[in-house]
């Protein structure tokens, strides 16, 4: 599951509003598309793993996200026929460039890609450049406190790269 602090930054970078249509590719447990659906008109989550899709469906009921549709597929398969304008890529299944080719049909305003590995960060930047996006990379390093005996220790989590792309207007 995407940690709370990373969700906050990711959703902030998307700058969602009531008229937006959100697509979360590689939705995983759905934490981003579920929370994001609360701020937009419609949301879609594409996920290939059965257990994750089941969990998203349970959480749709739990959080009453009636505007969120889950699509069980490996992107770029299963893309919705809707005017998606905000996109999250949390997982690409090794198909970053194919995904970018497929989503070029949408009127995308903002795309946010969360990566852990340097290789996927590089693939994301290459895809953004190839499709004429301006981009920014923010590396987030989060530590959380943990009680160890009578002291508090800060425990580091994996760093995350949050890459925001905005279509170049020139």
Secondary structure as UniProt FT lines:
FT   HELIX           4..14
FT   TURN            18..19
FT   STRAND          21..25
FT   TURN            28..29
FT   HELIX           31..37
FT   TURN            38..39
FT   STRAND          42..47
FT   HELIX           50..63
FT   TURN            66..67
FT   STRAND          68..72
FT   TURN            75..78
FT   STRAND          86..89
FT   TURN            93..94
FT   HELIX           96..103
FT   TURN            104..105
FT   STRAND          110..115
FT   HELIX           118..130
FT   TURN            131..132
FT   STRAND          133..140
FT   STRAND          143..148
FT   TURN            149..150
FT   STRAND          151..156
FT   STRAND          160..167
//
